Amino acid sequence: MKRPYLLILILVAVALSAYFILLERPGKHSHTPDQPLSFTGNGDPFNRSFDGLLAAYLELKEALVESDSVKADQAAARVSKAADSLKVNEIGGDSTGTIPKLAETLILSLKGSCDGLAGEKDLQSKRKEFEMVSDIIYNLARTVSYTGHTLYYPHCPMAFDNRGAYWLSDDPVIRNPYFGNKMLRCGTVEDSLGYATSLQSK
């Protein structure tokens, strides 16, 4: 069944694509040099609130690794609550306010996906919703340049009839939430986010 937040997710994807293209092509906007997109680091309140979001997400991931629907629903509710508590006013970024606005749109979509996950009855459907939750949090972490610990982005090529799916982890060791104990180690780390390291090197 289609949900309204699927349209929101599509709009988010379009907005994010435009945003990252702008970051990669600064020369196209030389007529507004007084408003560059420059990242200065997030405030501690935001980082702590994002840590809380990730902690809830990792609980959700582990619940699916354990194939525990009840725990998954409880964790999804915590993810939604943590998303609602993100300190977006503490996000460091461009002077235009583009990054916080994109973050708010992603948060709205994330809450919808968490509600969708809790509303599904069978474990496989919950795992499909989890894929959307994972994609949104990955894009959110990239958008705000999360400066906490390194996040890993594993991929399971066999999920959902070999269509493949990603998730997030704070550990490079594979614990597959799409198969659980059936194929616990199926997957490879395809990407990682470590903005704290890149900031320290500047």
C-alpha positions as CSV (number, residue, x, y, z in Angstrom):
1,M,0.0,0.0,0.0
2,K,1.4,3.4,-1.0
3,R,1.9,5.9,1.8
4,P,2.1,9.7,1.7
5,Y,5.6,9.7,3.0
6,L,6.9,7.9,-0.1
7,L,6.2,11.1,-2.0
8,I,8.2,13.0,0.7
9,L,11.1,10.5,0.3
10,I,11.1,11.1,-3.5
11,L,11.2,14.9,-2.9
12,V,14.0,14.4,-0.4
13,A,16.0,12.4,-2.9
14,V,15.6,15.2,-5.5
15,A,16.6,17.9,-3.0
16,L,19.6,15.9,-1.8
17,S,20.8,15.3,-5.4
18,A,20.6,19.0,-6.2
19,Y,22.4,19.9,-2.9
20,F,25.3,17.5,-3.4
21,I,25.7,18.7,-7.1
22,L,26.0,22.2,-5.8
23,L,28.7,21.2,-3.3
24,E,30.7,19.6,-6.1
25,R,30.2,22.5,-8.6
26,P,30.8,25.7,-6.7
27,G,31.8,27.6,-9.8
28,K,28.2,27.6,-11.1
29,H,27.2,30.1,-8.4
30,S,30.0,32.6,-8.5
31,H,27.5,35.4,-8.6
32,T,26.8,34.9,-4.9
33,P,30.3,34.6,-3.3
34,D,29.0,36.1,-0.1
35,Q,27.0,33.0,0.7
36,P,29.3,30.0,0.2
37,L,28.4,26.5,1.4
38,S,31.0,26.0,4.1
39,F,30.9,23.4,6.9
40,T,32.1,24.7,10.3
41,G,31.2,21.7,12.5
42,N,28.0,20.9,14.5
43,G,27.4,22.0,18.0
44,D,27.7,19.5,20.8
45,P,23.9,19.5,21.5
46,F,23.3,18.3,17.9
47,N,26.0,15.7,18.1
48,R,24.5,14.3,21.3
49,S,21.0,14.2,19.9
50,F,22.3,12.5,16.7
51,D,24.1,10.0,18.9
52,G,20.8,9.2,20.5
53,L,19.2,8.7,17.1
54,L,22.0,6.3,16.0
55,A,21.7,4.4,19.3
56,A,18.0,3.8,18.7
57,Y,18.7,2.9,15.0
58,L,21.3,0.3,16.1
59,E,18.8,-1.2,18.5
60,L,16.4,-1.5,15.6
61,K,19.1,-3.1,13.4
62,E,20.0,-5.6,16.2
63,A,16.3,-6.5,16.7
64,L,16.1,-7.5,13.1
65,V,19.4,-9.4,13.3
66,E,17.6,-11.3,16.1
67,S,14.4,-11.6,14.0
68,D,12.5,-10.1,16.9
69,S,9.4,-8.2,15.7
70,V,8.4,-6.9,19.1
71,K,11.8,-5.4,19.8
72,A,11.9,-4.0,16.3
73,D,8.6,-2.2,16.8
74,Q,9.9,-0.8,20.2
75,A,13.1,0.3,18.6
76,A,11.4,1.9,15.7
77,A,9.3,4.0,18.1
78,R,12.6,5.1,19.8
79,V,14.1,6.1,16.4
80,S,11.0,8.2,15.7
81,K,11.2,9.9,19.1
82,A,14.9,10.5,18.7
83,A,14.4,12.0,15.2
84,D,11.8,14.4,16.7
85,S,14.4,15.5,19.3
86,L,17.3,16.3,16.9
87,K,18.7,19.7,17.7
88,V,18.6,21.0,14.1
89,N,19.3,24.6,15.3
90,E,22.7,23.3,16.3
91,I,23.7,22.1,12.8
92,G,26.8,23.8,11.4
93,G,26.7,24.6,7.8
94,D,26.0,27.1,5.1
95,S,24.7,30.6,5.9
96,T,21.6,30.1,3.7
97,G,20.1,27.6,6.1
98,T,19.8,24.9,3.3
99,I,21.3,22.1,5.5
100,P,18.9,22.4,8.4
101,K,15.9,22.6,6.0
102,L,17.0,19.4,4.3
103,A,17.6,17.8,7.6
104,E,14.0,18.7,8.7
105,T,12.6,17.1,5.6
106,L,14.6,13.9,6.1
107,I,13.4,13.8,9.7
108,L,9.8,14.0,8.6
109,S,10.4,11.1,6.1
110,L,12.2,9.1,8.8
111,K,9.4,9.3,11.2
112,G,7.0,8.2,8.5
113,S,9.1,5.2,7.7
114,C,9.4,4.2,11.4
115,D,5.6,4.4,11.7
116,G,5.3,2.2,8.6
117,L,7.7,-0.3,10.0
118,A,5.7,-0.6,13.3
119,G,2.5,-0.9,11.3
120,E,3.7,-4.0,9.3
121,K,2.7,-7.4,10.6
122,D,5.3,-9.7,9.2
123,L,9.1,-9.6,9.7
124,Q,9.9,-9.4,6.0
125,S,7.8,-6.3,5.5
126,K,9.4,-4.7,8.5
127,R,12.8,-5.4,6.9
128,K,11.7,-3.6,3.8
129,E,10.7,-0.6,5.8
130,F,14.0,-0.8,7.6
131,E,15.8,-0.5,4.3
132,M,14.1,2.9,3.9
133,V,14.9,3.9,7.4
134,S,18.6,3.1,6.8
135,D,18.7,5.0,3.5
136,I,17.2,8.1,5.2
137,I,19.6,8.1,8.1
138,Y,22.6,7.6,5.8
139,N,21.5,10.6,3.8
140,L,20.9,12.6,7.0
141,A,24.3,11.8,8.3
142,R,25.9,12.9,5.0
143,T,23.7,16.1,4.8
144,V,24.7,17.3,8.3
145,S,28.3,15.9,8.2
146,Y,27.8,14.0,11.4
147,T,31.0,14.4,13.4
148,G,30.6,11.5,15.9
149,H,32.3,8.2,15.5
150,T,32.8,6.5,12.1
151,L,29.7,4.9,10.5
152,Y,29.9,1.9,8.1
153,Y,27.5,1.3,5.3
154,P,27.3,-2.5,4.5
155,H,25.5,-4.0,1.6
156,C,23.8,-7.3,1.3
157,P,23.5,-8.3,-2.4
158,M,21.1,-11.1,-1.7
159,A,18.4,-9.2,0.2
160,F,14.9,-9.0,-1.3
161,D,15.4,-11.6,-4.0
162,N,18.9,-10.5,-4.9
163,R,17.9,-6.8,-5.4
164,G,20.3,-6.0,-2.5
165,A,20.0,-3.6,0.4
166,Y,22.1,-1.4,2.7
167,W,22.2,-0.6,6.4
168,L,24.3,1.3,8.8
169,S,26.6,0.0,11.5
170,D,29.1,1.4,14.1
171,D,31.2,-1.7,13.5
172,P,32.7,-3.1,10.3
173,V,31.9,-6.6,11.3
174,I,28.8,-7.8,9.3
175,R,25.6,-8.6,11.2
176,N,23.0,-8.8,8.6
177,P,19.5,-7.4,9.6
178,Y,17.9,-8.7,6.4
179,F,18.5,-12.4,7.0
180,G,19.5,-12.6,10.7
181,N,21.0,-16.0,11.7
182,K,20.1,-17.5,8.4
183,M,22.9,-15.5,6.7
184,L,24.4,-13.4,9.5
185,R,27.7,-12.6,7.7
186,C,26.3,-12.0,4.2
187,G,27.4,-8.6,3.0
188,T,30.4,-6.2,2.6
189,V,31.1,-2.7,3.8
190,E,30.7,-0.5,0.7
191,D,31.2,3.0,2.3
192,S,32.0,4.7,5.6
193,L,31.3,8.2,7.0
194,G,34.0,9.8,9.2
195,Y,33.6,13.5,9.1
196,A,35.3,14.0,12.5
197,T,38.6,12.7,11.0
198,S,38.3,15.0,8.0
199,L,37.7,18.0,10.1
200,Q,40.7,17.3,12.4
201,S,43.0,17.0,9.4
202,K,42.2,20.5,8.2
